[in-house]
Amino acid sequence: MTRDERPYCYGKLECVFPMGPDDLRETPESCMVCYCKTECLRTAMQSADAVQVREEKVDRAYASGMMGFLERWARKKSLHQKRLADQENEAGSD
């Protein structure tokens, strides 16, 4: 594979940043040796599926007491609106 070619898993959130056994997302060992790991993870985190990762982060912060109810509500609402906008953009481009 040349530098211009990308692996099959490139930018796929569930492949490059799956949920680990302790309910935290982690990059698999196979990605650590890949030449495009940084660009790949950035691409995955800019996809529509990345909203779920951000929601998980908000929920963990709330559960640990680092975030209050109103801040959690506001962030979740913002993320929900972003998800809806992404879905509308995706439907409009079809």
N, C-alpha and C positions, 0 to 999 in steps of 0.2 A: 504494500500500500504506500502510495506516495504522500507527500505532505498536503497535496491539493485534495486528495480523497479523504472522506470522513468515514468513520466506522458506522455500522448499522445503528448503533445505540446513540449516536450523536444528538444531543439536545433533548433526549427523552427522559423526563424527570424521574419516572419510576425505575429506569435503568441506571442512571448516573447518581441519583440521590434517593435511594429507597429507604423505607422505614426499617430501622434496625430492631434487634430483639428487645431493647429497653425503651421502645416507643419514641426513639429519637432518630432523625434522619442522619445517614452517614454515607460517605462515598465508599464504594467497594474497592478492595485491594486491586482488582483488575484495572480500575480507572487510574490508579496512581502512576502507572508506568506509561500511560497513553500520552502521546505527544500533543494532543489537543484538549487535555482535561480542563484547563482553565476556561478556554473559550466555550467548550461544551457545557460546562456547568453554568456559565453566564447565560448562554442561550436557553438552557432549561429553566433557569430562574426568571426569564423574561417571557416565558410561555404563559398561556392562560391557566395551566395547571399549577403554576407557582402561587396563585392566590391561596390555594389550600395550605401550602407550606407556611405562608404568612399568618393564616388563621390559626394554625397549630402553635405558632410562636406566641401569638396573643393569648391563646388559652393557657399555655404553660406559664406565662408571666402572671396571669390572673390567679391561677391555681397556687402559685408560689407566694402570692401577696405583693408582688412587685407592681401591680397595676390595680386600680380601683374599678368598681363596677361601671361607672360612667365612661371612663376612658376605654374600657373593654368594649362597651356597647358602641361607642363612637367609632372605634377602629374596625370592629366587625361590620358595622353599617357601611363604612367606607369601602371595605374589601368586598362586601356584597355588591355594592354599586359598581365597583370596578369589574367584577365578574360578569354582571349583567351587560355592561358596556362592551366587554370583550366578546360576549356571545352575540350581541347585536352587530358588532363589526365583522365577526366571523360569518354570520348569516348574510350580511350585506355583500360580502366578497364572493359568495357562491354563485 
